[in-house]
Amino acid sequence: MPMAERPLAAGGEPRQWPGPAEASGVLDLALRVGEALLASGESAEDVEGAMLGVAHAYRVYPCEPQVTYTLVAISYQPTPDVAPLTAERAVRRPASDYTRLAAVFRLVTAITAGEVAAEEARHRLTVLLGRRPPYPGWLLVLASGLLAGSATLLVGGRADGRAWLVFGTAFVAALTGDRLAALVARHDLPEFYGFVAAATPAATIGSLLSLNGLHLRGSVVITGGLFALLPGRPLVAAAQDGLTGFYLTAAARLLEVLYLMAGIVIGVMTVLYLGVSNDADLTPDGAPGSTVNPPLQLAAAMLLALTFAVLLRTDRATLAPVVLNSAVGWTTYAVLAGAGVEPIVATGLAAGLVGLFGQLMARYRAMSALPHVTAALGPLMPGSVLYFGMLAFVQGRPEAGCSWVGRACATAMALAIGVNLGGEVARLFLPASRPAFTSRRPTGRHRR
C-alpha cells in the first residue's frame, strides 16, 4: 500500500510522536501479528494491511510494512530528520492453523477498533499463539484417511460393496502415507520427500488391487490419494498474491506448489510404471469429473470438505459454513458440467461462487475469508485429471499425458482465479463491513 494511501492523523492536526521504546514495542507487535497470519496462509496483502492497522492504532505512523514469501518487515520514520526504526521476522515453519488465524484476526479487529491497549494486545497475542491445536493428532490422522476415502466416492460415484471396500483401502493407504510423511519430517528432510513418501502407498495399493482380478478399481484408490495430497492452500495463496501485485511472493508460493506436485508425481508415477509393466489394469471407468450419482457425490464432496477443514485446523464454529459452501460449489459444477459446459469453465465459475459465499460468510462473522474458502475448494481439485495425465505418460502416450497435465494446470488456475474473482465481486458491489485494516483501494496493488 503506497504511502499516499496510508491513514493520516485526524484532520492533519499536530501530534506527539511515540518514543523509540514505545514505537519499538508496537512494531514488534505488528511483526508478530504479521508472522502469525503469514504462517497460517493469509495473503500478503492482508498481512500487510493487518500490520499497518496495528501500527496505526497505536499512533506509530507513517510506517511501511513489507511481506515477501516467508519474511515480514516493517519500517517507521516519523520525520525525515530521524533515523528509521526497522525490524523483520522470518516464518520458519509455516503451518495451516485456521483457528489461530481466526483468533489473530479477531485480535487485530479489536486493536484497530481501539478496544485493546498495546500491553494487553501483546499479552493476548502471546496467549493465543501458545494455545494447543484445536484437534488432537489422532483426529488429524483419521481426517486424512477419511478425505481420501470420500474422494473415492466422489470420483467413483458408487455405493455398492466393492465401492466401500475401495473406500476402506484408500483410508488405510492415506493413513500409511501420512505416517510415512511424518517419519520423513522427523528426520528433518525437505517437505518434497515427504510428499514422495506420502504418495507411494495409495499408488502401491491401487496397483495391487488392479492385479488380483477382483476388479476393485485401483485407479480410484490412487485418485483418492491424490485428492488428499494436492496442495490447495498454497495454490490459492499464490494466485491471490499474484492477482494483487505481490509478484515475488506469488512466484515463490507457486514454485513451492510445483515442487510439492513434483514430489507427488514422482511417488505415484514410479509405482504406476511398475504396475503397468506387470499388466495392471489402471484405466478408470469414466471421464474425469463425470457426475454419475449426484446425491452420493454431493455427500462425498461435503465429507471431503469437512475432513479438509479439520486438517487445516479450522475452528469448530466454521466447519458448518465450510461444508455448506462446498455443497454450493460442487452443485454448481455438477449442474454446469451436466449442461455441457467445458469442465475448466465450470470449475472456474463454481470456484467464483465459493469465493463469493466465503466472503459473505466472513463479513457476516467478522473474520477472515480464508477458512471459509480453502477447504470448500477441495472437491473441485483436479485429482482425476492429473491421474489421467500420469497414466498416459507411463503407458507411453506422452502427447496425451501433456494434454491431461495441461488441463490439470488450467483447472487449478481456474480454481484459484475464480475464488479470487468471487471475493472481489463481494468487495466491489456489497457494502463494506470488514475491519478497516483489510480495506482496499483501487490503486496501490503494484507491489513486489
Helices and strands as residue ranges (DSSP letters): G 3-5, G 10-12, H 20-39, H 44-57, E 63-68, E 71-76, E 85-90, H 98-112, H 118-129, H 137-156, H 161-186, H 191-209, H 218-229, H 232-243, H 247-277, H 294-311, H 316-338, H 343-365, H 370-373, G 375-380, H 383-394, H 398-429, G 436-438
